[in-house]
């Protein structure tokens, strides 16, 4: 079967009526609402409710006024869903049901007044065996359709298929065809192709009213960019972010379309309300999604990095060994110039006044969310990119907090996450050129002004070099900064060894360091290596190691140290100095602090220059006790 055939209409329908409803409706009433589909009498059952698509469908249904029951595999999945919905103002919590696709009934205790079912379940995973893929994606579809056939009030079963696999001939497959398809496409995509055919055939045979959505690659929320799915296109963005994408795949015709998760969910919830959608399939994607090389280049520009100049044609990419491409062979079938029949989906959205979010904006918001959450490697929490003074800046913690931590070297905001969490109302911000923030040391002055005057930072907690930034901001805006908390302020401590001034050597060491080696160097033990993995990852990316090395060298400047001490003397506000007992102030530094009009000193026993790593609870208590 050719690629063109795979997206052709089902046999027996013409191109014009491919998305028309089943026989028995006239042209005048094809677009009528299904009788009795007001929000008050809609009872939706969502299978796979805790997944990326499923939870957005639950949220969209709730906002449409429908009653929702959510079927998931475990109480833990249901709890995650409830928390996710609560964070978005969804109330009440949907009825919690258990689903077992190998059992009868599929959903234990399912109410008999369900009017619509959304099948968002299935396995989106490469590298499965054929048997595993068929159990997850084909056998589960058979179970769903059989279950739906027993629901007495069902008006619609909505099936999630895929833009590369939809539109199959529902005729039963021969064993020869099955083997050939799985051999050609790989287990994941082949199982979705087979599932599409099985769904249509079985639903028709059991007289189950159905609609199919064939979404493009589902990316994050169109407003927040939020997504916890890191396969497919997301893995290419990860390689781009880390500078490990050697070349751009494809050419100007390579089309990997996307759709925002929230837009797809809203589209799906329209289907049971419109009789014209019965027995029809819809390709939900943006035809104007940039070609893949352009999409990756736009994302690189947004990340503030350089996109690879080289391009690899898709035919060559498919011939290269996996050790060179670093890509699962199953993903390469998605690199195609194929286009898809999207007209009926556009018409339906227009008919129901459902706007389509701008795709490029959605992609860039999604790209930000992926990077801010380190492509799934970061712990859960509030993480984002902001733009004080127009400079791309990473921060974590409460967005509206007026206590702001400025980390030191060679670490980043992530090393302060436990302290920020313990404080409750605080945020940590990577300085320009460090961690995951853009810019350089030259941007500090304007950036600090924007941070203080534009984001409401009133209490600055500066660590080491971050303490210098905090003093610089307070000196420029003494009326805005109410308090300085200086943690291990290097300019009040002993000068670094001369080797710190050897920038090329330091840069090379930083780029090659490991979490364990960095932990030993900073704390004397490898115990804190896990907490330093994000910092090591940042040091290997772009110019971060070079900026860090130059700043480390500058800490030995006698003139810079004197300027900072003079600025601190002039600051009229409250000052709180936090040091470790193993990393004390010099006598001159302590004398300066003692001479300030309103200053206190906290010494943490057993701590060194990085107490946020070794003694985070004590640091949080010290900061909180003296906070304004």
Buried (B, 14 or more C-beta within 10 A) or exposed (E): EEEEEBBBBBEEBEEEEBBBBEEEBEEEEBBEEBEEBEEEEBBBBBBBBBBBBBBBBBBBBBBBEBBBBBBBBEEEBBEBBBEBBEEBEBEEBBBBBBBEBEEEEBBEEBBEEBBBBBBBBBBBBBEBEBEBBBBBBBBBBBBBBBBBBEBEEBBBBBBBBBBBBBBBBBEEBEEEBBEBBBEEBBBBBBBBBBBBBBBBBBBBEEEBBBBBBBBBBBBBBBEBBBBBBBEBBBBBBBBBBBBEBEBBBBBEEBBBBBBBBBBBBBBBBBBBBBBBBBBBBBBBBBBEBBBBBBBBBBBBEBBEBEBBEEBBEBEEBBEEEEEEBEBBEBBBBBBBEBEBBBBBBBBBBEEBEBEBBBBBEBBBBBBBBBBBBBBEEBEEEBBBBBEBBEBBBBBBBBEEBBBBBBBBBBBBBBBBBBBBBBBEBBBBBBBBBBBBBBBBBEBBBBBBBBBBBEBEBBBBBBBBBBBBBBBBBBBBBBEBBBBBBBBBBBBBBEBEEEEBBBBEEBBBBBBEBEBBBBBBEBBEEBEBBEBBBBBBBBBBBBBBBBBBBBBBBBBBBEEEBEBBBEBBEEBEBBBBBBBBEBBBBEEEBBEBBEEBEEBBBBBBEEBBBBBBBBBBEBBBBBBBEBBE
